[in-house]
């Protein structure tokens, strides 16, 4: 009986110690991003004093993205998401040394529509990395519109495009519900978008890719809007 009691006490002490370490690690993980943001802000101020508007602007964009990553589980509006994508584009222009243009066209009623934060960013990254790095006139356009009970978002680029056979294979994988297939899929960013779409808007939300008339690729998102979902001009949507 005494041996069992000592063993139980030991197990409880070990569990409490593990919890304490996990709490400390969690607190430490919160500190590091804030340290980076404060450091970047100091660098930005120094660049402003040196009248380096280009690099101070890039630092500003990086800080905006870091703040967004800190609040990744919070929702955002489609307009705010596109503003974040603008910051991401600013960083990629410097990083890849390409003259990249972003064009955003949102129907007015969709600007305040709520979506998961940074849901579209992997699609922009995919367009840049796989089609625009060597393009001297690189351009990405985002169009969002509503048609009855669906919201449709096109993200198109004028990049190098993709073979039809490869597009077909990708689309089959993006439409699959096989978690094992997703685990072995190399383009994790696209699968992440699909999974977040389905978790947020239901299993009928889809993402597909197709060749566009500019020679590049368009990512097409089709998202169902249920009757109980209300859109408030100038505000956020909510379930009535």
N, C-alpha and C positions, 0 to 999 in steps of 0.2 A: 504493500500500500504506500509506504514512504517513497519507494523508488518511483512509483507511478506519479505521485504528487510532485516529486522533484523534476521528473521528466516533463510534466504539464507546465510547471512554473518556468522551466527552461524554454519550452516551446513558445510560451506567451512572451517572455522577454525577447526572444529572437524575432518574433512577429512585430513587437513594438519597435525594436531597433530598425527593422526593415522599413516600417512605416515612416519612422523619423528620417531615414536616409532618403526615401522617396519624396517626402515633403521638402527636404532641403534641396534635392535635385530640381524639383518643380519650381521652387523659389529662384534657384540659380538660373534656370532656363528663362525665367521672366526678366531677370536682371540683364542678361547678355544682349538681347535685342535693344533694350533701352540704352545700354551703354553704346551700342553701335550708332543708334540714332543721334544721341548727344554728341558723339565724336564727329559724325558726318555734319551735324549742324555747325560745329566749330570750324570744320574745314570749309563749309559753305561761306561762313562769315569772313574767313580769311580770303577766299577767292573774290568775294564782293569788294573787299577793301582793295584788292589788286585789280579791280575792274575787269575780272574775267567772268563775263556774263554767261559764256557758253558752258563752262565746267561747273559753275555755281548752279546753273539750271539743271544740269544732269544730276548733281548731288541732291537737289530738291526732288527730282523725279524718283531717285533711289529711296529717299526717305519716305515718300508717299507710298511706295510699294512695300517697304518694310513695315510701315504702320498697318497696311492692308493685310499682310501676312500674319501680323500679331492678332488680327481680328478676323481670321479666315472663316470662323464659324458664324459670324454675324452676316445677315443679309445686306444687300445693297440695291440701289436702283439701277436700271439699265443705263441711264445717263451717267451715273457715278462710275459704273463699270467701264464705260467707254473712256471716261476721263483717265482712269487708271491705265487703260490700254495705251492712251497717249503718252503717259509717263514711261511705260514699258518700251514703247517705240523710240522715245528719246534716248533711252539707255542703249538699245540695240543698234541705233545709228552710230553711236560712238564706239561701241564694242566691235562691230563688224565693219565699220568705216564704209557704210552705204547710205546713199541719199534716199531714205525711205519716207514715203508719204502715207498718211492715214486719213481716209475720208469716212465720215460718220453721217449716216442718213437715218434718223429715227422718226417714226410718226409721232406727232406731239403727244398723243394719249399714251404712248408706251414709254416715254422718258422716265416716268415715276413707277414703272412696273418693277416689282421686286424679284430679284434672282439671287442665287448663291454668289458670294463674293469671289472674284477671280475665276469664274466658271469658263469664261471665253478666252482667257489668257493662253492656255495650251494650244488653242487653235491658231492664234497669232504667232506663237513661237514656232509651231509646226510649219506655217507658211514661210516664215523667214528662213529657218534652218534648212528646209528641204526644197526651197524653190527660188529664194530671192537674194541670196548672199552675193551672187555674181551679176545681179541685174542692175545696170546703171540708172534705170528709171523705175525702181521698185515701188509698188503701190499696193496697198491693202484697203478694201472698201467694206464697210459694215452697213447693211441695210436691214431694218426691222419694220415689219408691218403686221397688221392684224387682219385676218380673213375669217369672219364669222367666229367659230369656236376654236380657232388656232392662231398662235403667234408664230411667225416665220422669220428667222434670222439668217441672212446670207453673209458669209465672210469670204470674200473672193480676192484672189491675188492675180497678178500678171506675171507669175514666175515661170519656171521651166516645165511645169505640168507633170503628168504622171501617165504611165501606160495604162490603157483601159483594163488589161488583165489584172494589173496590180490594184487598180481602183476597185475592181470587182471583189477581189480577195479581201481588201480592207473593209469594204462595206458589209461583207458577210460576217466578218469578225465583230464589227461595231453593232450589228443587229443581233448577235448571238447572246443568249442568256447563260452560256456555259462558263461558269467561274473558273474551271480548270483551263479553258482556252484563254481566258483573260490573263491568267497567271503567267502563261508562257508567251504572251504578246509583247513585242518589243516596244511599241509606241504607247507607253504607259499613259502619256498625257491625254491622248484621244479616248482611251478607255475610261480614264478618270472623268472626262467630260460626260460621257454616256452614263456612267454610274450616278453621277451627281444629278444629271437630268432626270433619271428615272426615280431617284430617291425624292427629289423635290417636286416633280410634276406628274409622277405616275408612270406605269410601264409602257404607255403608248407614246411617250416622248421619244423622238428619234434624232439621230445625227447620221447624215450620209455625205459622201464626197463625190463630186463629179467634175469633169473637165469643162471649163468655161470657154467662151468665144474669144478670150484674150490669150488663150494658150496656157493659162494657169489652172489652178484648182479652186473650186468653191466648196466650202463647208456649209451644209444646209441643215439648220435645226428647225424642227417642227414640234411645237409644244402645245398641248391641249389646254384650253381655258374652260374651266367648268362654270356652269351657270351661277354657282354660289360664290364665285370669286369676284370681288368688286374692285373696280379701278377708281381711284379718287384723283381728280386733276390736282396736281401740285402736292400730292401726298403719296402714301404707300397703299398697296392693295391689301385687302384682308378678307377673311372668310366670313360671309354674312350668316 
